[in-house]
């Protein structure tokens, strides 16, 4: 999260980057990278970190439908989220 916040500060200080790099590319470099970190936390079962990252990513409106399938349970109570993961793990 700190890395993403630093990126946001940098982009605020350098508003011309939107024009030269393009907004879509900047979103991929910032929030897209944050999503990758969220997945890394998720697969390592660091659920508190993954949930915080996923919520931030969703607030930015980023991700594919597949990403949202993994991210949406971050709004549930953590115990429910863990239970869903446990059920999925048992079924695969």
C-alpha positions as CSV (number, residue, x, y, z in Angstrom):
1,X,0.0,0.0,0.0
2,X,2.9,2.4,0.8
3,X,4.3,1.9,-2.7
4,X,1.0,2.7,-4.3
5,X,0.6,5.8,-2.1
6,X,4.1,6.9,-3.1
7,X,3.2,6.5,-6.8
8,X,0.0,8.6,-6.3
9,X,2.1,11.4,-4.7
10,X,4.6,11.2,-7.6
11,X,1.8,11.4,-10.1
12,X,0.2,14.4,-8.3
13,X,3.5,16.2,-8.4
14,X,4.0,15.4,-12.1
15,X,0.6,15.9,-13.8
16,X,2.0,15.8,-17.3
17,X,2.7,12.1,-17.2
18,X,-1.0,11.4,-17.9
19,X,-0.5,13.0,-21.3
20,X,2.8,11.4,-22.2
21,X,2.2,7.9,-20.9
22,X,-1.6,7.7,-21.1
23,X,-4.1,7.2,-18.3
24,X,-4.6,3.5,-19.1
25,X,-0.9,2.8,-19.0
26,X,-0.5,4.7,-15.7
27,X,-3.4,2.7,-14.2
28,X,-1.8,-0.5,-15.2
29,X,1.5,0.6,-13.7
30,X,0.0,1.7,-10.4
31,X,-3.3,0.0,-9.5
32,X,-2.5,-3.0,-11.8
33,X,0.7,-3.6,-9.9
34,X,-1.1,-3.2,-6.6
35,X,-3.6,-5.9,-7.7
36,X,-0.6,-8.2,-8.5
37,X,0.6,-7.7,-4.9
38,X,-2.9,-8.4,-3.6
39,X,-2.9,-11.7,-5.5
40,X,0.6,-12.6,-4.1
41,X,-0.7,-11.9,-0.5
42,X,-3.9,-13.9,-1.3
43,X,-2.0,-17.0,-2.6
44,X,0.4,-16.8,0.4
45,X,-2.8,-16.7,2.6
46,X,-1.9,-13.3,4.1
47,X,-5.6,-12.6,4.0
48,X,-5.6,-9.3,6.0
49,X,-3.1,-7.7,3.5
50,X,-4.9,-9.2,0.5
51,X,-8.3,-7.9,1.7
52,X,-7.0,-4.4,2.2
53,X,-5.4,-4.3,-1.2
54,X,-8.4,-5.8,-2.9
55,X,-10.7,-3.2,-1.4
56,X,-8.4,-0.4,-2.6
57,X,-8.3,-1.9,-6.1
58,X,-12.1,-2.2,-6.2
59,X,-12.5,1.4,-5.0
60,X,-10.5,2.4,-8.1
61,X,-12.8,0.4,-10.3
62,X,-9.9,-1.7,-11.6
63,X,-9.8,-5.4,-12.7
64,X,-11.4,-7.9,-14.9
65,X,-14.5,-10.0,-14.0
66,X,-12.2,-12.8,-13.0
67,X,-10.3,-10.4,-10.7
68,X,-13.5,-9.3,-9.1
69,X,-14.5,-12.9,-8.4
70,X,-11.4,-13.0,-6.1
71,X,-11.8,-9.5,-4.8
72,X,-15.5,-9.3,-3.9
73,X,-15.3,-11.6,-0.8
74,X,-12.9,-9.0,0.7
75,X,-16.0,-7.1,1.7
76,X,-17.3,-10.0,3.8
77,X,-16.3,-10.6,7.4
78,X,-12.9,-12.1,7.4
79,X,-14.1,-15.4,9.0
80,X,-16.6,-15.8,6.1
81,X,-13.9,-15.1,3.6
82,X,-11.6,-17.7,5.1
83,X,-14.4,-20.2,5.1
84,X,-15.1,-19.6,1.4
85,X,-11.4,-20.1,0.6
86,X,-11.4,-23.3,2.7
87,X,-14.5,-24.6,0.8
88,X,-12.9,-23.8,-2.5
89,X,-9.6,-25.5,-1.5
90,X,-11.4,-28.7,-0.5
91,X,-13.2,-28.8,-3.8
92,X,-10.1,-28.4,-6.0
